[in-house]
Each structure stands twice: as structure tokens, then as C-alpha cells.
Amino acid sequence: MIKVVISGSGLFVPPYSVSNQELVESYNSYVDIHNQQHAALIDSGEKAPLVYSTSEFIEKASGIKSRYVMVKEGILDPNIMMPLIADQPSEELSLQASMGIAAAKDALAQAQVNAQDIDLVIVACAYTQRAYPAIAIEIQQALGTKGFAYDMLVACSSATFAIVSAMNAIKGGSANRVLVINPELTSPQSNFKDRDSHFIFGDVATAVVVERQDLAQTEHAFNILSTSCMTDYSNNIRSNFGFVNRCDPENSATADKLFHQQGRKVFKELLPMIYQHLDKQFSDEQIKPEEFKRLWLHQANINMNMFVVKKLLGDDVEPLVAPIVLDEFANTASAGSVIAFNKYSDDFKTGDLGLLCSFGAGYSIGSIVLEKC
């Protein structure tokens, strides 16, 4: 039977950081402008006034302190409140491709693999900046990899689902080595005018090399012991942006075309699904939660992560068991758990177990049990 490993991981951090306080000052200035412009309607009770945000509110609600962005210009201007990303000529490398290539080179170096040894490139993320050609094929050409390439979108579970797809391609014989890349360019989809979500997302790119175990050449390799993926349709986390929007000009730029969610419903519905999903996988594989050295969990909300950890391992769990990176990176969609893996896996010894787990829009849950080679 073919065994499959993750043999390298890479992380690209964008050049700019935005603190909670910067966002709050910008948002509160926008609130003043908005309320002044609609003063008559607010005074008459026909329109509710917008209320200020605070850094304390953001950190308590999410655990987020800052985030990275590819383009900072425009985000903090209360008259703009979006990143001003210049359109690029078709002949130039796309923004997501450049992000993905940087992370991919780190992953290839750690795996001690050349780009020419890769048979398949999968770009998996929450959003791609164009419909076609695939960002993955663009990266394939730029890196000089062989074989084939494609994009896939499963929102916050894109990375884990892509790793499972890579493993299946290897076991099925269509590839020996796969490069999975997650160029999460989320800031253009953030609604910086919405108090409940303006702080949530950050940009980043991650990558992993997935290959046959017998080909692996690095001490960083982790066996993929078990995988489990599930989806269940929900409207509670949504973005309606798409190419059809232009066909209804009056509604093409409404708030629902950006990220929006019903947070309380997400907590109520998704958290039990996560625990039940993991409980079944562990039971099927005869693994006890306490056998894991580390949980590399999806990085969306610290309260959600703490719920999962408490359900699995009880109270008083050491922070390193389930490391948090969202305080620095914010929610980076599918890349969050891979960031945690990249930054907190060097101390593993042969036989140590770890869990790579994502959950989010869809709903979707992807979980992968890893064992250090």
C-alpha cells in the first residue's frame, strides 16, 4: 500500500501589518461621516445610527490583535475602506500567484524537492482573483513544474481538502509529488464598513509538499494516517461576489457581495458538528484525543478554538498543545491551520501525533491525523 507524507511546508507573510487600533480609528471616522450624512433619517428614527468599535471589543470577540495585508493603501481611509490594488496586465504575474510562489519555494526547500519533481499543483483558497486560467496553472508555468494543475475553492477548508485530494491523487497513481498552495488574499473581500466583521481577515500564503513516503528525503516528513472531510450546506457564512453580479448593476456592489456571517448561528450550529466529526474519526481510528501532541486548528476565532480544545481535552490545556496564531495573522481562511503547523511542528519526534483541522463556510470540516516519521 502506498503511504503518503507531508514533507515540507512554507509560509509567506505580506509586507504590511494593520493593528486593531488602526482599524478602529478608521472605522470610527467612517461612523462619524455616515451618521452626519444621514443625520435627518437618524433623528427621525427611520435609520439606526452606526456605533463605534473598540480594540477591546475586537480582541474579546475574536482574539485578533493585528493582521497582514498585501496592500494597505485605502484600507484606513474612511472615504475608501478597501485595499487599492492596481489592475495588472495579463502579461504580469498575478498577485495571488506571486504570493503562492513565495510560500511554495519555502515548502520545496524544506522538502528538499525541486519544482521539476512536482507532478501536480493545487491552488486551494477561499477566493481566486479570476476565473481562468487557473492560478495553479500560472504557478505551474512560473515554477516549471510538470504534469497538471488546478484551482479548488472550499472556503476555510480549502487547504485540508486539497491535502486530501493530493493524497488521493498519489494513491491513485496520477501523481507522485503534489504541491498544495493556499494564497489567501482575503482583504479585498473584507467589509471594512461593518463593525462585526471589519477586523476578521488577513492576507497570507501557505504551501505544503505532499509525496509518496518512499520518495521523501527530509527529516520534516509527517505520515498522513487518517483523513476525514464533510460538508453541510449553510447560508450563515456567505459571499455573493461573482461574475453574474455585473448583470444587475443596481445591486452589483451591495454589502452581501462581501464576506458576511451570522456569527451566533455559526457558533451554535458548527461547533457541535466539529466535535461530532472528530469524535467519529478518532473512534474509527481508535485514537484518543490525549494521544495528540498538538492540535493545529483553524484560526478563525479564539473562543471557537478553546471550545474545541476543551471538548477534546478538558480544562487546563497548555497553550502549546493548540497554538494560536490568529492574534498576529487574524483569520486567514484556509491557511490558518497550516500556519500553525508550519510554526509549531519542529519539536516533533518520531511517532508523535498531530491533528490538522479546518472548519468554516459551507459548512465544511476537514481533519487530518499526522504522525512524525
Disulfide bonds with the S-S distance in Angstrom:
none
